[in-house]
Structures are given as C-alpha cells and as structure tokens.
C-alpha cells in the first residue's frame, strides 16, 4: 500500500484500485474471463451484436454491484445477512404463490419494472446467513449449530428445488454446505450425512424429482436411447466438444454451433461452442483461468481476518467452482443437465449480476483484512 | 480437547478453516483433473468418432427424384408421361403437433384413410426432415383453399411434382400397367437409396417390368442444414438422371382398333409379328383408367373395380388361362403328319361321336349329326372333333405334348411384362408329378380337341400361332423395341431373342395344314368363312370354343348341354397373309360362345388395320422375304 518506489502510473492505478477496495489480481482474472466470455458469446449467438450489447449492459450492472458491495464494510454485510436471507425466503414463497411460469417452471417474480429470480438472492444469502450464524460460535461446529445451519440451508433449497430449479438448488445447497465444511464439520458427521442422503436418494428420486428431471438423469447414462428427445442435447453437445479436437475448429467456425445443432448454445451449453471452436487446448486454458480465479478467492479467504470473512469468501469461491464443474460436467455428458450456466460466460442477466456481487463480497472481505491489518 | 467446545480459540479456529480451505483446493484440483480427463477423452481420444458425427450432422443428403422415363408406342405416340401435379406434403420435424395438424388440415383438404395410412407408413420409414406427401393431385380449388391458410401450418407445403400421367386413359392399360405409390413391400425389392425421393413405382405391366430402366438415378444434393433441418445452402449437387424412355412395339392405333372391336365384351386379343416377336397389340377387356392408381385410388373406386363381375383389373391377355379348344387342331394335325400316323388321304368317318376300342363311353362331336367322311383338310376346315379323337388315339399323348411343346405351349413366353401365366400343356409326366396319377386314354382325346386340362393364355396362343405360321420359328414376344437414354438421348435396341428353330415339319406337311387353315376362312364350309367377305389377302385361321369347366367323366351325357351354355369362350387364332405371314392374332372372347361369329370378326378388323392401313409401318419388311414360306 505504501510502496512509493513504484512508478507514478502504477501507483496511481494501485491507489485507485485500493481506493475502490479492488484486488487487482482478481479483477484482472475476472476481466480476462469476461472478455473471453464476450468473444465466445459472439460466436455462440451467431454473431449477434445486439445480444453482445445486452450482455455488456448486464456486465456493467454486475460491475456496479461488484464495486458497490466491495465498498460496503464487512460488519455491515454481516448484519445485513439475516435480513437478506429472510427477504430471499419470503420472495421464494411469493414466487410459489404469485410467480410467473416460464418454460414449465415457476421461478420468476415480476416486480413491474424488473423480472427476476429470487433464488439468485439465496445463492449469496445462504452462505452469508450460515456464515454469520457460525462466525461467533465456537468452531469446529457443534451438533446444535450444525442442526440449525442445516435447517437454514434446507429451507431455501427445498423451496427452489420445488420450483423446480435443480441447478440453482444445487448451487444454493452447496454454498451452504461449503460453509459447514469450512466451519470444520467433523468427517464422521459429514460422511454420516452423505450416507443418510444416499439412503434417501431412492425416495427423492421417486417423490422429489419431476419427470423431466428423472429423464435427464436417465438419458445422461444412455443419451442414445432418446436421440430426438432429452438425449439430443447431450449427444449434440458431446459431438461439438469432441469434434473440436486439440486446437478446435476456430472461432466462428464451429459447425455444430453455427448450424444450430447445439441447443441453448448461448446459455447453458456455451461451453460446447467453446470446446468445438477452441479445442482441448482452449479448454485447458479456460479451465486454468477459472482455477486461478477460484484459488485467488480461496487465498483471500485464507488471509481473511475473521471467521465470517473466511467462511463467506471460501464458500463463494467454492460455489464458483461448482458452477464450473457442473456446467462443463453436464455439457460433456458426465453429469445430468440441470441448468447451471458457465459462470461469467453464459448469456443471461441474473447469474452475471449474482456472480459479480459475490466477487464484490470477496473484495469487501479482502479490504476488511487490509483495513484491520 | 472436549473442553474446547466452551472456549473460542482464535488461533485454532483460523488453522482449522485454513486447513479446510487447503483441503478444498486439493479437492478442486482432483475434480478439475477429472473434468480435463473427460475433455481429453472427448476431444483427443474420441476425436475421430465425434468429428465424423459432426460432419454427418452438418451435411445432409437430399434426394432429388429423377423424372420417370416416358413411354411411346411404335409410332411415337405418347402412352405415358409426367405432368406436374400439386401435392400436400408435410415435413414432420417442423410440425409441432402432427396429429392436430392432420385433423386441422381436413378442414381444407379432404384426404382418405388410405392416404393417411400411406402417409403414416412413409413417416415411419423416412427421416423426419423429409417432405412426405399426404395427398396427391390436389385440384385448383384445394390448392387455393390451402394456399391462403398455409400460414397456420408449420411444416406443411404444397409442392408441384412430376407425376405419372397416362394421357390416353384406359387405352392399352393392360400392356402398360401402371405406377402407384411405393409401399413397404416395394421398397424391399429396390435399392432404397435410389428411391429416396421417389413416391411412385411401377406396380404392374411394363411399368413394373422396366422399372429399373424407367426410374432413372436419384440425384443428390448435399446441403448444409441447421438442427431444424432447414436448408442453409447447397454444398454440391448431382442432378438426377432421368429414366430411360421406352419405345414400344405396340401400335397404339392397332390397339385401339382391337379395343373398339371388342365393344363391351370381355376377353383378350394379342397380335404378334411372328418374324421378330414384336407384340403389336395386347388387349384385355374391359379396361380401367390407370391414372386412378397413380393418385392413390380411393377405396370406393378400388372396390368398384375389384368387385365388378367383369373384373377389369384382370389382365386376360397375359394371365387369363383358357382351354384352347379347337384352335389346337392345326398343331395336332401337323404333329400327326410329322409322326406319320396320318397322311393327307387318311379318312375318318364322323357319326357325331367317337368310341375308344373296348370302351362304352361316347366322345361327342360338337355337331350332333356328325360330319360324315373327313380327311385332315376338311376336319380342320369344319373343326371335326371325331377326326381329332381318332388322330389323338393314334398319336398318343406323349407325341402330342412333345410336339406342342416346340410351339411354346405350357410355358411362359417370357414376355417383358408381369403376371404372365404359364398355361398348361397336359402330359403323362405332368399328371404323375402334380396329381400322382396315371394318364387315362380318355384324357388324350380331350387334349386332342383342346379341352380337359389344356390351358393357354391369349398371348401364348398368339405366340404359338406365330410359330405355326413360320413352321416352328419362334421368338420371345416383347413389347419394348428400344430404350432411349433419358440423359444422352442415345437409342439402345432391345435384342430380339429367337427361342425355337423353324423347320419343325416337312414343308409339304406344313403346307397342308396351312391350306386347311386358309380354308377355315376362305373355304365354303370353313367355320370362319363369314369373315372372308371383301378380303384382299388370305388369312389362315382356326376357330375354337372353350369350355370353362372341364367335364367330369361321369357327366359325359351332360356334355351337350354344358357346351351350349353361354359360358363357353369363343376363340380364334390366325395369321396373315397366309403365304407370307406378317402378323399372328389370337382372340378370346369370354362367354362369346362361338369363335366363328364373335372372335373371328375381331381378328379380321385387327388384320385389316395392320395389313391394309398404308400408314402402318412395316417393321417386318426388312426381314428377308425368303423365310416367309417355310
């Protein structure tokens, strides 16, 4: 902070970023990723410049939240957590009763000016809530605290899963679970919970899942069984990625993508476009870029001054990984298609804003550390 | 350690969380390795596999159906062509709700259950991006009504496609055959790829026999498409090669004469040029309009045709099998002369019946009071049965069937069409083989007058008559003389195939039979002498009357009444000019009763039209005239 030996220009940038509570490393990585994302989206959208402009608008909105949240003092965020969580759950209930039905699922809430998915709020509210609950308690997490935390996580997860939005439910659930994991949940208990869940799996399969969700999981194992139905997405996506080869077919030259064989190619299946056009080489670079962002997030978490910061920053970074893993896993036919976007690359407003807000939180946590130091 | 629960230890907690963060990072590395491993498998290990799939995905092969070859008669008259006709076609994959669309379409265009069934059959077989016809041959009203409402239907198209048309309607239908919509059975016998865009296939007759010539070669368009099957651009195109045009030996004019001569009688006429096997006329009556079948015949129409007592769909000329009756007499006469069992002087007394030695049973002559003393000439001229009973008895079945075999009886002529029946030439061997029974002498007598189990088709009779005209020289009858390459216009002649040598009998024997046959038409007592009025050339002929049902042995005394029934068929076989045969004609009129009064006049009209009409081309003129008198 006080390295005056740096060049004037450097120190100015540095001071500006510090003034905005921005970590230059993470910002650079996110900037590269966002630029990457625009390039891919341009191809995936069929060179649709309007779509790029809309995505840029969302990126700007996300950036605004990113900087805004980064500058909110951490203690304030901590005290807001409960209210954000309660608001989120209430909105979820509202969606259940008043929500708009879109594409067969009830996820949207129309507030007149904007239409949004309240479940997005919970992606941040849940880790914040659980972390603020656990931050002042004795760690490793005790049995009573664990019980409360699990309830806090399960309420929104169940509400979201019922919409049905399995993808978001998984992201929200894992965000909560990561807090518990970082809070030192005992291996024995964790394994027991996993075991319990696997016991319940057949029941969940039967009662909790919708037909389309079941068929997606089934077709994941044998996509060829329904090549024109739900297996189509997986088959075409695998063809796209596989035909990319080592170096890919080149930007804008992916036949699978450009000829509209890939479904949802600008949103959930955008990695198929990337894999086809940039090949294995490009995929490795993209994944390394994601890995750098995640590790930088984890580094900030580890260096954080208090438990709340560590838990939140860690959970958000890990959730970011879940996005990545589930998305690429599903488009490469390894995981069922659950509707998780490729973070910061997929076209779509809400996830972009949520993600950048999440990184804003990480920035705030980093500043808090530096502030206290 | 358990005490720690109550105390908050900043240091230990920080260490705990940091340890967990490091653990998570390791976990992430492991999972990302899995992910990269997965991508490695897809993009590097299985690259070839997916690359191939990707190429197949991008490029679709669209079939361009070839134009079917045209059919001309021997003078270039168009017998079958192709006309653009509007079709209602559906591309399944562009239709959101196929069932609903089919229901909704009914408001604008009527289609039958049969149309629907055919459509569904095709849908199951063809790929979902192919355009499949639901209704063919839309009329202007239907096109107009559909066109204005087409915007309501995604994936529904009105397309003008070339459709088979028979401009002369029912004319020569039994020679031509017809095309109909392809069904699953048809696809089993053709190269399905070559028929990818084809909706029709030859179902019968020449259309079926020459299917491979007429169809042509499918064109291929490589198009780049999107996932919805919409063509984005054409990458390459191999245009279809139109099918070959057929030039028939059939003379449309002559055919028309024969058809008109039949009036509303049922039966068949076949006229052949004996010198090369060209079929000049192939008539089966009644006719039907083949255009009905092209456009998907309705159940009502089809039932009408099927259930008609006159059975218009039945090709009598090729598939109808009739006892030849007395038309066999010249053949057996020649056989006996050749075998030496009779000569021109041999006389038999006809009292109106015949008895085998040591048998009580009477074999009756058609003329109750008998013909009196008969020699071969008068027996043929007057068609005496008793003479031929006696001749058959002397000759025996083995020599009879062996001799007639040389003229092509009892086996298919191998004409270039479908559905030909083989007829039946009775023999000892045949009876043992099929019925495991010995031959009875009485059967020889029945065979001798062309009754019993003896069966011929009109085509066979014409062909055998032609062979008789040339003393055994016989060609494979054919209806197509040449193929015109649909692409280059090159003409390829169809080779004439000789199947039997001439000179079956001594020329003097042949002349005797020939003379007797001329007498049938020109003699005072000839059974067909009523057609000789005004003849400027000589016809050699023979009448016949065929029992529809063979009469059991114990019914012998009923024979007379049975013969009188209207059910008897009238036959006439002839060739002309008698000294220089150019044409052989066989006529069978079902239930015509008498060959002389019903069948012979039809033959006369055909012969007149062929031999006297100056416009008629003389295909045989090129053949050496020296062969004319064997």
Interface residues (C-beta under 8 A of the other chain):
Chain A: X137 X138 X139 X140 X142 X178 X181 X182 X183 X184 X228 X236 X238 X239 X240 X241 X242 X243 X244 X245 X246 X255 X256 X259 X260 X261 X262 X263 X275 X276 X279 X280 X283 X284 X287 X291 X294 X295 X298 X301 X302 X307 X310 X311 X314 X318 X321 X325 X328 X329 X332 X334
Chain B: X4 X5 X6 X7 X8 X13 X14 X16 X17 X18 X20 X21 X22 X24 X25 X28 X29 X31 X32 X34 X35 X36 X38 X39 X40 X42 X43 X44 X46 X47 X49 X50 X51 X53 X54 X55 X57 X58 X128 X224 X225 X226 X227 X228 X232
